[in-house]
Amino acid sequence: MSQSKIYVGNLSYNTTEDELRDYFTQYGNIEDIKLIIDFNTGRSKGFGFITYGSDQDCEKAIAANGVDLGGRKLKVNIARDDNRTSGGRGAAGGPGGARRSNRPYRDRDDRDDRG
């Protein structure tokens, strides 16, 4: 399976998509950039993904691993598919899901047997 997307981590929280594009364009034709933003603060979470037009460009961009950008040493890897959401492991659906008791619901009035 060919992969033309990289993961870029250890970014400064002040890094912008434009700064990522400016730096990573040297490795090839960028099709898409996704800088992951914290919903509550509106700031970067410190990582993102870059999709290149070819697998060769993607492989060249791996050379940026360890490069200093914005005072931080980048972590750059081939992005991997995240299969955590597949396999029916939704809420209460499997390991890590909510636990449900098989006992019937007891309200506060039923607690008199606790002594």
JONOR-V406540 format. One record per residue. RES is the residue in three letters. PSI is psi as a letter, one per 40 degrees, with the letter a starting at -180 (* if undefined). BURIAL is # if it has 24 or more other ideal C-beta (glycine too) atoms within 12 Angstrom, else .. Layout:
res-><RES RES>
psi-><PSI PSI>
burial-><BURIAL BURIAL>
This chain:
res-><MET SER GLN SER LYS ILE TYR VAL GLY ASN LEU SER TYR ASN THR THR GLU ASP GLU LEU ARG ASP TYR PHE THR GLN TYR GLY ASN ILE GLU ASP ILE LYS LEU ILE ILE ASP PHE ASN THR GLY ARG SER LYS GLY PHE GLY PHE ILE THR TYR GLY SER ASP GLN ASP CYS GLU LYS ALA ILE ALA ALA ASN GLY VAL ASP LEU GLY GLY ARG LYS LEU LYS VAL ASN ILE ALA ARG ASP ASP ASN ARG THR SER GLY GLY ARG GLY ALA ALA GLY GLY PRO GLY GLY ALA ARG ARG SER ASN ARG PRO TYR ARG ASP ARG ASP ASP ARG ASP ASP ARG GLY>
psi-><h i h f h i h h i f i i e e h i d d d d d d d e d e e a h h d i h h h h h h d d d e i i e e i a i h h i e i d d d d d d d d e e h e i h h f e i h i h h i h i i h h e d e i e f f a h e e a h e i i h h i e i i h h i d e e e e e e *>
burial-><. . . # # # # # # # # # . . # . . . . # # . # # . . # # . # . . # . # . . . . . . . . # . # # # # # # # . . . . # # . # # # . # . . . . # . . . . # . # . # # . . . . . . . . . . . . . . . . . . . . . . . . . . . . . . . . . . . .>
